[in-house]
Amino acid sequence: MTASSELDDSFHVFDTTLRDGAQREGINLTVADKLAIARHLDDFGVGFIEGGWPGANPRDTEFFARAQQEIDFRNAQLVAFGSTRRAGTTAAEDPQVRALLESGAPVITLVAKSHDRHVELALRTTLDENLAMVRDTVSFLKEQGRRVFIDCEHFFDGYRANPEYAKAVVRTASEAGADVVVLCDTNGGMLPAQIQAVVSTVLADTGARLGIHAQDDTGCAVANTLAAVDAGATHVQCTANGYGERVGNANLFPVVAALELKYGKQVLPAGHLREMTRISHAIAEVVNLTPSTHQPYVGLSAFAHKAGLHASAIKVDPDLYQHIDPELVGNTMRMLVSDMAGRASIELKGKELGIDLGGDRELVGRVVERVKERELKGYTYEAADASFELLLRAEVQGGKPLSYFEVESWRAIVEDRPDGSHANEATVKLWAKGERIVATAEGNGPVNALDRSLRVGLEKIYPQLAKLELVDYKVRILEGKHGTNSTTRVLISTSDGTGEWSTVGVADNVIAASWQALEDAYTYGLLRAGVAPVE
């Protein structure tokens, strides 16, 4: 288990996803999950990866044993987390401290109480004994050749209650040999100006090297982290995608992006920032959470533009409505087409899709009006790029849609049986390449039955469709004027194994709307596969 980096030790990016991030409700990491995330974080280039609390539970103990054997760290050092020794004993005799050494981790982070009330009520010991616990544990681990960081738990609340004692904990840890003393906003209740003032004062009064660990309960964890850096902190603790207990921790990705792109600090190996979007989404997949589309820098919508006014400006210069070039963080600019779209939006979207509109103002105007007309009926193209591309290609061809098959009729039947079970059957009649096809299939719902019958009918003519898979299905009931007689919008996401696309259908019932979206999905799938449309 080795780690090497072109970066010096003057600034630390410390990730605690595997411990703090794992405390998020809904996240349950296996050892294999933790190993996978550790590899992603090392690829990203963080300096330290906190792996968990060895000895506290079998999973973390196994993780450290396997990490030593299975991961060759190129950028990060593995960190074991634990606490200072118990009151009334010595660090050398404390089994929890011994477990930290046995983990084999070159770096150890110790959590220490820095709030006087927590010392007396939670630890049930004296303030002096707590200082002795800090001093003894840090000294012992340093003597064993480990690098030691101290997390001062509840530091900011403790500082507000008893600033001299909170600073005494910092001073004691530093004098005992702790490499960094991390000030923790454990309750997440601080604001940036408060963080900056306290960090500045503690740095001046103790001379210790300081770090920051911020929870996001006020929505200020990233801002608080950067405020601490402004005040002199040179060590930031974060989690991937902001995962963590309650509402989460400081999000690793906007913190790192701000440090590199706004502060001009190189905190990752050269070129690694471009991997940020990929790493963010990969970790989201491991923890089985959908990536946040509106996350700064790495979200799908982070550089998505919808308003026509924005598009007009972006056509002249993308920087007019973007604070950075999205490629710097591995993301891309996207143009959203909606009823807010103007000519510039359509031209830019056409370019994005590889369709040259050739400066044809009449054509572009026709597309703009078509989009506005359709969205008035309930269609949405910002979430259905594939349907928009089909619409655009049809207008380029003078209003003639791409055609691979012609539907004669379709029907879906739902049968309720006396035993309480249900049967769903669909039949489609269509023409493809001069051949009339009638196909019937059953499914676990009427839409699934329609999907299967369409596939059964068309795969004989277009074997490329065998790769297609419906991966998501969303229904929304739009505002109706006659009670249950409302308009229904369906969005379908389809994949061919190498990419994914979305299509939309709108009708006065969910089956008809689903059929429209399915037709578009299959048509677009054939277009992606390079199949020539029927003339």
Salt bridges, closest charged atoms under 4 A:
ASP9 OD1 - HIS12 NE2 2.68
ASP9 OD2 - ARG147 NH2 2.51
ASP9 OD2 - ARG209 NH1 3.38
ASP20 OD1 - ARG19 NH1 3.10
ASP20 OD2 - HIS213 NE2 2.93
ASP42 OD2 - ARG74 NE 3.97
ASP43 OD1 - ARG74 NH2 2.16
GLU50 OE1 - ARG19 NE 2.65
ASP60 OD1 - LYS34 NZ 2.63
GLU62 OE2 - ARG66 NH1 3.48
GLU70 OE1 - ARG39 NH2 3.88
GLU70 OE2 - ARG66 NE 2.82
ASP94 OD2 - ARG86 NE 3.63
ASP116 OD1 - HIS115 ND1 3.31
GLU129 OE2 - ARG85 NH1 2.99
ASP136 OD2 - ARG85 NE 2.80
GLU153 OE1 - LYS113 NZ 2.75
ASP157 OD1 - ARG160 NH2 3.00
GLU164 OE2 - LYS167 NZ 3.30
ASP179 OD1 - LYS142 NZ 3.13
ASP179 OD2 - ARG147 NE 3.26
ASP205 OD2 - LYS167 NZ 2.74
ASP217 OD2 - ARG246 NE 2.71
GLU245 OE1 - ARG246 NH1 3.91
GLU275 OE1 - ARG278 NE 2.58
GLU347 OE1 - LYS315 NZ 2.18
GLU352 OE2 - LYS349 NZ 2.98
GLU373 OE2 - ARG370 NH1 3.13
GLU382 OE1 - LYS306 NZ 2.42
ASP385 OD2 - LYS349 NZ 2.91
GLU389 OE2 - ARG393 NH2 2.95
GLU395 OE1 - ARG366 NE 3.04
GLU395 OE2 - ARG370 NE 3.92
GLU408 OE2 - ARG436 NH2 2.82
GLU415 OE2 - ARG417 NE 3.95
ASP416 OD1 - HIS422 ND1 2.36
GLU459 OE2 - ARG455 NH1 3.70
ASP472 OD2 - LYS474 NZ 2.41
ASP496 OD2 - ARG528 NE 3.08
